[in-house]
Amino acid sequence: MPERKFRVWRGDDNGGDYESYDVEVEQGMVVLDAVHLIQSRQANDLAVRWNCKAGKCGSCSVEINGKPKLACMTRLNDYAPDETISVQPLKAFPVIKDLVCDVSWNYEQNKRIPPLKPKPRDKDGQFRMMQRDVDRVQEFRKCIECFLCQDVCHVVRDHDAKDKFVGPRFMVRLASLEMHPLDEEDRIPKIKEEFGSGMCNITRCCTEVCPEHINITDNGIIPLKERVVDRYYDPIARLLRKIRG
């Protein structure tokens, strides 16, 4: 069997470095397979998070040759046979050990978001929605919370703004609620002031790394920005609000 060269980051929150491994690989293997071989044959104490190995749980998020990816969905034949494959933990979050990060910050952001507040039922006791409205929010429900979009977002990653911007994943969560045809909660003030919609500068890097192909920027973040602009910066809308009291 042919061998591939790997560099895997080893360490913890106190620091670390890459270690090199030669791995015998077979056709059809993915990066997670290679990491498991390293773990079983060369480094039994290597820490890696994974679960489904089918691209649906989001657990095996890492950076492969500097790009945020799911290890279970990244094939070895995506790289040249003589190319060394580097695997490291997500840079946006604190390292626990080796390839495992502490992503608990994300769950704290989710707790801050006001939940769905359904409008009253129709007189016959039913809720009714148009199919086009259902289709619009269904896209956002495909999120597997791999947090690759959070990792690649330069605001979250490079600007120490985690107390001001919830990141792409939770802008999508906000969009799924704000666009829900049955929801009555007004989250626009929080989206502007607390969740930091204005900090996104629409580079679309989050959309590019999403393994579920959610159009995070165009279908989620930009519509939320537009709602904030309509509420706070549209002079005609502001005048109409004053007239109506």
Backbone hydrogen bonds in HBPLUS format (Angstrom, degrees):
<---DONOR---> <-ACCEPTOR-->    atom                        ^
c    i                          cat <-CA-CA->   ^        H-A-AA   ^      H-
h    n   atom  resd res      DA  || num        DHA   H-A  angle D-A-AA Bond
n    s   type  num  typ     dist DA aas  dist angle  dist       angle   num
A0025-VAL N   A0002-PRO O   2.88 MM  23  5.89 160.9  1.92 164.9 171.3     1
A0004-ARG N   A0023-VAL O   2.81 MM  19  5.32 152.6  1.88 145.5 153.0     2
A0023-VAL N   A0004-ARG O   2.91 MM  19  5.32 168.3  1.93 154.9 158.6     3
A0085-ILE N   A0005-LYS O   3.02 MM  80  6.43 165.0  2.04 152.4 150.6     4
A0006-PHE N   A0021-TYR O   2.82 MM  15  5.16 160.7  1.86 161.3 165.4     5
A0021-TYR N   A0006-PHE O   2.84 MM  15  5.16 155.5  1.90 148.8 152.0     6
A0007-ARG N   A0085-ILE O   2.91 MM  78  6.15 156.2  1.97 140.8 142.6     7
A0087-VAL N   A0007-ARG O   2.75 MM  80  6.18 158.9  1.80 165.4 171.5     8
A0008-VAL N   A0019-GLU O   2.91 MM  11  5.42 161.8  1.94 157.5 156.4     9
A0019-GLU N   A0008-VAL O   2.89 MM  11  5.42 152.4  1.97 136.9 143.6    10
A0009-TRP N   A0087-VAL O   2.96 MM  78  6.36 158.9  2.00 167.0 173.3    11
A0010-ARG N   A0017-ASP O   2.82 MM   7  5.61 173.4  1.83 148.6 150.2    12
A0017-ASP N   A0010-ARG O   2.97 MM   7  5.61 147.3  2.08 158.7 159.7    13
A0098-ASP N   A0011-GLY O   2.67 MM  87  4.94 167.7  1.68 148.8 151.1    14
A0012-ASP N   A0015-GLY O   3.10 MM   3  5.51 159.2  2.14 141.4 140.7    15
A0015-GLY N   A0012-ASP O   3.00 MM   3  5.51 165.6  2.02 117.4 122.1    16
A0029-MET N   A0026-GLU O   3.37 MM   3  6.00 153.8  2.44 139.5 137.7    17
A0076-LEU N   A0029-MET O   3.10 MM  47  6.12 173.7  2.11 149.4 148.7    18
A0033-ASP N   A0030-VAL O   3.04 MM   3  5.35 124.3  2.36 104.1 117.7    19
A0034-ALA N   A0030-VAL O   3.30 MM   4  6.76 154.7  2.36 149.4 155.9    20
A0031-VAL N   A0074-THR O   2.88 MM  43  5.83 152.0  1.96 163.9 171.1    21
A0035-VAL N   A0031-VAL O   2.94 MM   4  6.28 157.1  1.99 153.6 160.4    22
A0032-LEU N   A0071-ALA O   3.07 MM  39  4.85 147.5  2.18 121.9 115.5    23
A0036-HIS N   A0032-LEU O   2.92 MM   4  6.15 155.1  1.98 147.8 154.3    24
A0037-LEU N   A0033-ASP O   2.98 MM   4  6.31 148.1  2.09 145.7 154.5    25
A0038-ILE N   A0034-ALA O   2.95 MM   4  6.29 157.0  2.01 150.4 156.3    26
A0039-GLN N   A0035-VAL O   2.88 MM   4  6.12 157.0  1.94 147.0 153.9    27
A0040-SER N   A0036-HIS O   2.88 MM   4  6.07 153.2  1.95 146.2 152.9    28
A0041-ARG N   A0037-LEU O   2.92 MM   4  5.88 150.9  2.01 148.6 155.2    29
A0042-GLN N   A0038-ILE O   2.88 MM   4  5.08 151.6  1.96 132.5 140.3    30
A0043-ALA N   A0038-ILE O   2.74 MM   5  5.81 149.8  1.82 160.6 159.5    31
A0046-LEU N   A0043-ALA O   3.06 MM   3  5.55 165.4  2.08 122.6 123.3    32
A0099-LEU N   A0047-ALA O   3.15 MM  52  5.98 156.8  2.21 157.3 156.2    33
A0071-ALA N   A0060-CYS O   3.16 MM  11  5.62 173.2  2.17 136.6 138.6    34
A0062-VAL N   A0069-LYS O   3.02 MM   7  5.75 168.0  2.03 169.6 172.5    35
A0069-LYS N   A0062-VAL O   2.87 MM   7  5.75 166.4  1.89 162.8 166.2    36
A0063-GLU N   A0088-GLN O   2.82 MM  25  5.21 168.8  1.83 160.2 160.1    37
A0088-GLN N   A0063-GLU O   2.96 MM  25  5.21 154.4  2.03 146.3 154.2    38
A0064-ILE N   A0067-LYS O   2.86 MM   3  5.26 156.8  1.91 147.4 140.0    39
A0067-LYS N   A0064-ILE O   3.09 MM   3  5.26 165.4  2.11 109.7 114.3    40
A0065-ASN N   A0086-SER O   2.84 MM  21  4.94 158.0  1.88 139.8 147.0    41
A0073-MET N   A0070-LEU O   3.14 MM   3  5.43 155.1  2.20 108.1 115.6    42
A0078-ASP N   A0075-ARG O   3.09 MM   3  5.54 160.2  2.13 111.2 115.2    43
A0079-TYR N   A0076-LEU O   3.08 MM   3  5.86 168.2  2.10 121.9 125.2    44
A0083-GLU N   A0080-ALA O   2.90 MM   3  5.12 165.1  1.92 117.2 121.3    45
A0102-ASP N   A0094-PRO O   2.78 MM   8  5.46 162.5  1.81 162.6 167.4    46
A0096-ILE N   A0100-VAL O   2.83 MM   4  5.64 168.1  1.85 149.2 152.2    47
A0097-LYS N   A0100-VAL O   3.31 MM   3  5.39 155.7  2.37 135.5 142.5    48
A0100-VAL N   A0097-LYS O   2.91 MM   3  5.39 168.5  1.92 139.9 141.5    49
A0106-ASN N   A0103-VAL O   3.07 MM   3  5.88 144.1  2.20 121.8 128.3    50
A0107-TYR N   A0104-SER O   3.02 MM   3  5.31 121.6  2.37 104.1 118.0    51
A0108-GLU N   A0104-SER O   3.18 MM   4  6.57 146.4  2.30 150.4 160.2    52
A0108-GLU N   A0105-TRP O   3.16 MM   3  5.15 124.3  2.49  94.2 108.5    53
A0109-GLN N   A0105-TRP O   3.12 MM   4  6.50 146.4  2.24 146.7 155.4    54
A0110-ASN N   A0106-ASN O   3.16 MM   4  6.52 152.5  2.24 144.7 151.9    55
A0111-LYS N   A0107-TYR O   3.25 MM   4  6.51 145.5  2.38 138.5 146.1    56
A0112-ARG N   A0109-GLN O   3.03 MM   3  5.31 141.5  2.18 104.6 115.6    57
A0113-ILE N   A0110-ASN O   3.27 MM   3  5.59 154.1  2.34 107.8 114.8    58
A0184-GLU N   A0117-LYS O   2.80 MM  67  5.48 143.3  1.94 144.6 155.3    59
A0119-LYS N   A0182-LEU O   2.75 MM  63  5.59 140.7  1.90 155.6 168.8    60
A0122-ASP N   A0126-GLN O   2.84 MM   4  5.37 168.0  1.86 158.2 156.1    61
A0125-GLY N   A0122-ASP O   2.77 MM   3  5.30 158.1  1.82 125.6 127.9    62
A0133-ASP N   A0130-MET O   3.01 MM   3  5.39 130.7  2.26 106.3 119.1    63
A0134-VAL N   A0130-MET O   3.16 MM   4  6.57 152.2  2.24 149.8 158.1    64
A0135-ASP N   A0131-GLN O   2.87 MM   4  6.13 163.8  1.89 156.8 160.8    65
A0136-ARG N   A0132-ARG O   3.15 MM   4  6.22 143.7  2.29 132.5 141.3    66
A0138-GLN N   A0134-VAL O   3.05 MM   4  6.11 137.7  2.24 147.7 160.2    67
A0140-PHE N   A0137-VAL O   3.19 MM   3  5.64 127.6  2.48 107.9 118.8    68
A0141-ARG N   A0138-GLN O   3.07 MM   3  5.31 139.8  2.23 104.5 115.9    69
A0142-LYS N   A0139-GLU O   3.20 MM   3  5.77 165.8  2.22 115.4 119.1    70
A0143-CYS N   A0140-PHE O   3.44 MM   3  6.09 171.3  2.45 115.0 117.0    71
A0151-ASP N   A0147-PHE O   3.02 MM   4  6.23 151.9  2.10 140.3 147.8    72
A0152-VAL N   A0148-LEU O   2.98 MM   4  6.23 156.5  2.03 151.5 156.4    73
A0153-CYS N   A0149-CYS O   3.14 MM   4  6.08 133.7  2.37 136.4 146.9    74
A0157-ARG N   A0153-CYS O   2.87 MM   4  5.97 159.8  1.91 153.0 159.8    75
A0158-ASP N   A0154-HIS O   2.80 MM   4  5.17 160.3  1.83 130.3 136.9    76
A0164-LYS N   A0161-ALA O   2.88 MM   3  5.23 162.2  1.91 114.9 120.6    77
A0165-PHE N   A0161-ALA O   2.97 MM   4  6.04 142.3  2.11 163.7 175.2    78
A0166-VAL N   A0195-PHE O   3.26 MM  29  5.38 159.9  2.31 133.9 132.5    79
A0171-MET N   A0167-GLY O   3.03 MM   4  6.28 134.8  2.24 146.9 160.2    80
A0171-MET N   A0168-PRO O   3.22 MM   3  4.96 129.5  2.49  91.8 105.4    81
A0172-VAL N   A0168-PRO O   3.00 MM   4  6.20 152.9  2.08 151.1 156.9    82
A0173-ARG N   A0169-ARG O   3.14 MM   4  6.49 144.7  2.27 130.9 140.8    83
A0174-LEU N   A0170-PHE O   2.94 MM   4  6.02 155.7  2.00 133.0 139.2    84
A0175-ALA N   A0171-MET O   2.87 MM   4  6.10 151.8  1.95 141.0 149.2    85
A0176-SER N   A0172-VAL O   2.89 MM   4  6.15 152.6  1.96 148.2 155.1    86
A0177-LEU N   A0173-ARG O   3.26 MM   4  6.57 139.3  2.43 140.3 150.1    87
A0177-LEU N   A0174-LEU O   3.16 MM   3  5.23 129.9  2.42  96.6 109.5    88
A0178-GLU N   A0174-LEU O   2.80 MM   4  6.01 172.0  1.81 160.3 162.9    89
A0179-MET N   A0175-ALA O   2.95 MM   4  5.82 152.2  2.03 146.7 152.1    90
A0180-HIS N   A0177-LEU O   3.13 MM   3  5.06 155.7  2.19 100.6 108.1    91
A0183-ASP N   A0180-HIS O   3.20 MM   3  5.48 162.3  2.23 113.6 119.0    92
A0191-ILE N   A0187-ARG O   2.84 MM   4  6.05 155.7  1.90 157.9 166.2    93
A0192-LYS N   A0188-ILE O   3.03 MM   4  6.24 151.7  2.11 151.7 157.8    94
A0193-GLU N   A0189-PRO O   2.88 MM   4  6.02 174.2  1.88 154.9 156.9    95
A0194-GLU N   A0190-LYS O   2.80 MM   4  4.88 136.7  1.98 122.3 136.5    96
A0195-PHE N   A0190-LYS O   2.77 MM   5  6.01 158.2  1.82 161.6 161.8    97
A0197-SER N   A0191-ILE O   3.07 MM   6  5.86 168.2  2.08 165.0 165.2    98
A0199-MET N   A0196-GLY O   3.00 MM   3  5.52 163.6  2.02 119.0 124.3    99
A0208-GLU N   A0204-ARG O   3.20 MM   4  6.44 153.1  2.27 145.5 152.4   100
A0210-CYS N   A0207-THR O   3.39 MM   3  5.42 152.6  2.47 101.1 108.7   101
A0213-HIS N   A0210-CYS O   3.16 MM   3  5.24 162.7  2.20 106.9 111.0   102
A0216-ILE N   A0214-ILE O   2.81 MM   2  5.39 130.4  2.06 108.5  92.9   103
A0219-ASN N   A0215-ASN O   3.02 MM   4  5.58 153.4  2.10 145.8 154.3   104
A0220-GLY N   A0216-ILE O   3.09 MM   4  5.10 133.0  2.32 118.1 128.5   105
A0221-ILE N   A0216-ILE O   2.98 MM   5  6.39 158.1  2.03 153.9 160.9   106
A0222-ILE N   A0217-THR O   2.89 MM   5  5.94 173.9  1.89 170.3 169.1   107
A0224-LEU N   A0220-GLY O   3.37 MM   4  6.55 151.0  2.46 141.1 148.8   108
A0224-LEU N   A0221-ILE O   3.10 MM   3  5.22 118.6  2.50  98.9 114.2   109
A0225-LYS N   A0221-ILE O   2.93 MM   4  6.26 157.1  1.98 155.4 162.6   110
A0226-GLU N   A0222-ILE O   2.90 MM   4  6.19 155.1  1.97 153.8 160.9   111
A0227-ARG N   A0223-PRO O   3.06 MM   4  6.32 147.9  2.16 140.8 148.6   112
A0228-VAL N   A0224-LEU O   3.06 MM   4  6.37 154.6  2.13 149.4 155.9   113
A0229-VAL N   A0225-LYS O   2.94 MM   4  6.23 160.6  1.98 152.0 157.3   114
A0230-ASP N   A0226-GLU O   2.86 MM   4  6.06 162.2  1.90 148.6 153.6   115
A0231-ARG N   A0227-ARG O   3.03 MM   4  6.17 151.0  2.11 140.6 148.0   116
A0232-TYR N   A0228-VAL O   2.92 MM   4  6.05 166.0  1.94 157.3 160.5   117
A0233-TYR N   A0229-VAL O   2.80 MM   4  4.92 153.1  1.87 135.0 142.4   118
A0234-ASP N   A0229-VAL O   3.03 MM   5  6.19 121.5  2.38 162.5 159.3   119
A0238-ARG N   A0234-ASP O   2.98 MM   4  6.21 157.4  2.03 155.0 161.9   120
A0239-LEU N   A0235-PRO O   2.99 MM   4  6.14 152.9  2.06 140.9 148.0   121
A0240-LEU N   A0236-ILE O   2.93 MM   4  6.21 159.6  1.97 152.1 157.4   122
A0241-ARG N   A0237-ALA O   3.00 MM   4  6.23 154.0  2.07 146.2 153.1   123
A0242-LYS N   A0238-ARG O   3.08 MM   4  6.37 151.9  2.17 144.0 151.2   124
A0243-ILE N   A0239-LEU O   2.98 MM   4  6.28 157.0  2.03 150.6 156.9   125
A0244-ARG N   A0240-LEU O   2.94 MM   4  6.13 156.0  2.00 147.3 153.9   126
A0245-GLY N   A0241-ARG O   2.94 MM   4  5.97 114.4  2.38 132.5 148.5   127
A0245-GLY N   A0242-LYS O   3.18 MM   3  4.98 143.2  2.32  91.9 102.8   128
